[in-house]
Amino acid sequence: MSRMTILTEADLRKIVSLDLDAVACVEAAFEALATKAVAMPPILRLDIPEYRGEVDVKTAYVPGIDGFAIKISPGFFDNPKLGLPSVNGMMVLLSSRTGLVEALLLDNGYLTDVRTAAAGAVATRHLSRPESSVATIFGAGVQARLQLEALTLVRPITHARIWARDIDKAQRAARELAQKLGIAVNAVSDPKEAVHDADIIVTTTPSTEPVLQQGWLGPGQHITAMGSDAEHKHEIDPAIIAKADLYIADSLKQTRRLGELHHAIEAGLVNADTAFSELGAVIAGSAQGRPSPEAITIADLTGTGVQDTAIATLARDRARLANAGTNFES
């Protein structure tokens, strides 16, 4: 007889939050990717163009973790016209030993939001200057808000700026974040001005053309690019990749295919076979992190299956402790 637990988004929000435990769990997953025989197949992607739909499926097996997740992540971008959210999804957690389903996580993308923000915190922790206090966020959606919250967990952020194409959305996000985080947060209408003298810049938009230009950057800045998780998405001027003092990928295989790196390769600014380090190797100490306080560094994060397995097993463990969810015997 086996037992499966079903956890709804409401259940998961009570037991998993964006905190230092979530950051540590994702950090350990990145380190495992660099140091263990992780099995992580390429992202399976399905496009449904007539409904502006895309579905990504991610998974990974990490030796030493007793479960592995398969995540189905749809984005249907005309849904708001129907009164529906544009992003939803679920994760299935299976036993690494038996393959039996242990948990069905009906999170509607919530766990992805948390693990993506936690990955931003991990990149920032290992690549930005420790004293970084000013952050600029491109975007005003859920991930933009979570990224700023994640930064405050790992750096002494006192001021933040929000830039979005819709200044009203940026102002609303700035007000809400200032209240929630207790720091000064301002909406800025000029992206160049938003970047000036910022210590950390995070891009979280679905843009298909660069929103951040190389000429705006100054010494010592760190950039985390989150939005380019599909071939057509493009937030960063390719010259930033070519001229950065340090470029780090979450998965080099992925960033060569669908991250900001692939746009720099297409533009002829970077060779397709140029070797770059991955974030896991920096965490493990086998690759160099920030080379100097004046360096410009960039983390290209496309989202990896190890992050999903990590956050799903954290959710399963928390659910057991809290006796959360609905259990089914079969």
N, C-alpha and C positions, 0 to 999 in steps of 0.2 A: 504494500500500500504506500502511495506517495502523497505528499501534501503540497498544494500550490496555494500561494497567497496572492489575492488580487488587491492592489493598492490604487486608489483613485488619486487624482491630482490633489483633492482636498486632504486625503490621508498623508500624501507625500509632503505637502507644504507644512504640515505639523511636525514632521520628524526630520526633514532635511532642509537646511537653510544655507545661505552663502556665508560661511564662517571659516575659521582657520582649520577646522577639521576637514571641510570640503577641499580647501586649498591643499592641505597636506596629502589628502587622498589622490588628488589629480597630479600633484608633484611626484608622488611615489610611482604613479602609472607612467609618467614620462621617463623617470629614471629606469623603470623596468624595460621600457622600449629600447633603451640604450645598452642595457646590461644583461638581459635575459633573452631566451629564445621565444620571443613573443610571436604569435601567429596573427597577422593582421592583413587580411586580403584588401585589395583596392576597394574604394567606395563603389557600391552599385548605385547607378543613377538612372532614373526613369524620367523622361520629359513628356508632358502632356500639353503641347503648345496651344491647342485650341481653347483650353481653359486656364492658360497661364499657370500651369501646374508643374511641379517638380517633386520627385520623391527620392530621397537618399536612404540607403541602407548601409549601416556601419556595424562592424563587429570586431572583436579581438579576443584571443585567449592569452592570458598572462600567467605563466607558470608561477605557482605559489598562491594564486587566487582561486578559491574553490568554486567560483561561478564565472560564466561569461555571458555577456549581454549581446543581443541582436536588437538594433534600434531601427525603427522605421520612422522616417521624418519627412512628412509631406509639407509642401508649401504651395498653396493655391492663392495667387495674389489678386484674383478678382473677388475673393470671398467677402471682403468688407462690403461690397455692393449688395450682397445677399444677407447682410447682417451676421456674417460668420467670421470667426478669426481666420487670418491668412495662414497661420502655422499651427499644427497640432502634432500628434504622434504618440508613440508608445515604445516601451522597451520590454523585451522578454528576457528574463534571466534564467539560464539553464545551468544545471550542475556540470562542472568540468569533469567529474568522475563518471557520471552515469548518463548525461545528456537529458535527464528528466527536467521538465519545466518546474522551476522553484517559485517564480514570481512573475506576475503580469503587472507591469507598472504603467498604468493608464495616465500618464503625466501630462499629456497635451503639450509636450515640449518643455515643461518646467525643469526637469532634470538636465536637459540639454542647456537651458539658459544658465543654470547654476554651474555646471561643469565648464561651460565656455567662459564664464566670468572668472571662475577659479583658475583656468588656464592663463587668462590675462594677468591675474595676480602672480602666478608662478613666473611668467616671463618677466614681469616688472621686477620681481624680487631678485632675479638673477642677472638682469641686464641694465637696469636703470641705476643712477647714482643713489646711494643709500639716503642722502639728505633731500631727495626730490620732494618738493612741496607744492608745485603748481602743475595741475593736470588740465589738458584740453581733450575733450571728447567730441568726435565728429559723429553726429547722429543724436536722436532724441527719443528713441524707442526703448523697449524693454532692455535690450542688451546694453545700450548706452548707459542707462541708469545703473545696471548691475556692474558694468565695468568700473564706473567711478566708485561705487560701493566697495568693490573688490580691491581697488587701489588703496583705499583708506585702511584696509586690513594689513597691508605690508609696507606702506610708506607714509611719512608724516604729512599728508596732504592738508593744506590749509586753505587753498584757493583752487577753484575749478572754473573752466569756461566750457560752455556748450555751444557748438555750431551745428545748425541743421538748415536745410534748404527752406523749411517752413519756420520762420522766426517765432511764430506764435507757439509752435510745439516746443521749440528750444526754450522759450521763456517759461512755459508751463513746467518743463522738466527741471529747469534751473531752480524754480521756486520750490518744487517738491523735494528736490535733492538737498537744497540748503536746509530745509526744515528737518528732513530725515537724518542727515549726516552731521548737522551742526557746524558746517563750514561755509565759507563764502562761495556762492556759485552764481555766475553771471552768464546770460545768453549774449553771444557776440554774433553780429550779422556778417562781418567780414572774416572769411576763413584765415586769411594771412595774419590779420590782427590777433585772431584766436590762438594762433601757433606761436606768436612772438614771445620769446623768453619762457615758454612752457618747458618744464622738465620732462614731462611724459605726455605723449600724444597717442590717443587710441582712436582708431577708425572703426566704426561699427555700422556702416551704411550698406545698402544693397546697390550702390552706384555701379554703373557700367563704364564710367569714365573717371579719371583721377580727380579726387577732391583735395588732395594734398600735393603741393608742388615742391620740388627740390630746392628752388631758390628761396623758399620761406624759412628753411631750417638753419639752426645755429649750433655751435659747439655744445656738446654735453647732453643733447636731447636723445631720448629713447622713444621709438615708435613701435606700437603694437598694432598690426593690421589684422583685423578680425573678419572683415566682411567678405573677402574674396574666397568663398567656399564652392565656387562653380566657375567654369571656364570663362563665362561672359562677364563675371563681376570684376571690377577693377577700381580700386580706391587710391592707389599710390602711383605717383609719377615714376615710371620705370628708372629714371635717372637716380632716384633715391636709392634703389637697390644697388645700382652700379657704383655709386659714390660713397655709400655707407662704409664706415670703418669696420662694422661687424654686421653680417646678415646671419640670422638663425632661423631655421625652419622647425615646425613641429614634426613634420615628416617630409623629408626632401623629395621622396617619390611623389608625394601629393602636391607639394608647392611647385614642382617642375611642370605638373600637369594642370593644376587649377588654382594655384595661389598667385600672389603678386609676382613671384619669381617668374612664372611662365610668361607674363607680359613683358618682363625685361628681356627674357630670352627671345621672344617674338620680335621685339624691337631691335634685336641685334646688339644689345648693350652688355649682355652676359652670355658666355658660352653655355650650351645646353648641358655639357658634361662637367662644368665647374663644380668642384667639391666644396660644399658648405657644411658646417656643423649643425647638429640638431639640438633642440632644447634639452632633451634627455641627457645627452653627453655633457652639456654644460653643468647640469644638476649633479651628474655622477663625478664630475671633476676630470673627465677624460678629454674635454675640449675647453678652450679658453672662453671666458665670458668677456665682459666689458674690458677693453684693452687700456683705457685711460679715462680720467674724468672728462676730458674734452671730446671724446669719441662720440660720433653719431651711430647709434645702434638701432637695429630693426628686427623685430620678431614677426614672422609671417605664419599666422596660425589658421589652418584650414579645418581643424576639428578632426580628431582621431578616434578610432574604435576603442583604444585603451582608456580614453577618458570616459566613454560610456560604460565600459565594464567596471571601471573604478567607482563611478557614482552609483551605478545600479547595485553593486554589492554593498556599498555604504548604506543605501536605502533599505536593502533587505535586512542587514544587520540591525539597523535602527528600528525597523518594523518589528523584528523579533523581540527586542528589548522592551518596546512600548506596547507589544501585543496589538499592533495596529493592522488594519486591513481585514479582509474576509478570507477565511481559509476554506479550501475545498479538499476533500479526501478523494482519491481515485484508486 
